[in-house]
């Protein structure tokens, strides 16, 4: 399973998303779009917007910290 979290250091919802993944022992790649312009462009291409967090879970794009959508994409109850 591939999980990417597009985030910034100042985003509280990004922190919550990463804590949620860690709490469920889900490994993820944290991509700081505030420091990486190419990653920011990739995120916009995938999601159609600049807001963070954006999660890419096996190709399923989730915008914001949407716990229900994250659980569903991960197959969690």
N, C-alpha and C positions, 0 to 999 in steps of 0.2 A: 504494500500500500504506500502510495506517495502522498504526503501532506505538505503543502507549502502554505505559510502564513506571510502574506505581504502586510507589513506593519511599519510604524514609526516609533521612535522612542518616547514620544509625548502622548501617545494614544492610549487612554485607559481601557477602551474596549479591546484593543490589541492585547494588552496585558491579561485581561479576563479570558480571551480566547486561548491564549497560550497556557494559562493556568488550568483551564478546563481540559485541554489536550494532555497536559502533564499529569493531571489527576487521574486520567483514564489510561495512563501509560502508553500514550500514542506518541511515537517519534514524529517530529516535524522539522522542516527546514524553515528557519526564521529569516525572512528577506526584508531588510530595512530599505524601504523605497525612498526614505529621506536622504539616504547616503548613496544610493545606486540608481542613477538615471535610467540605465538600460532595464533594470528590474521594474522601475516605475512605469516605463513604457510598456513592458510585458504585461503588467497588472492591468493597465488601462485597456490594452488590446483584448485581454481575457474577459474583463468585467464591464467595460464600457464606461468606467468612472474612475475618479481619482481618490475617492474616500477609502479609508482603511478602517478596520481590517478587511482584507479579501482573502478567503481561504480557497485553495485549490486542492480538493480531496479526490484523487484519482480522476481528475478532469471535470469533476462537479464543482462549479464556481459558486461560492457562498459569499454574499456581500454583507458585511457587518457581523456582529456577534449574535448570530441566530442559532441559539442552542438546539432547537428542534431540528433545524435543517442539518446542523453539524452531526447530531446524533444519528439522524437518518442516513447521511452519507457514509458514516463510519460503521453503520450496522449496530449501534448501541441501543439498548432498551430505553 
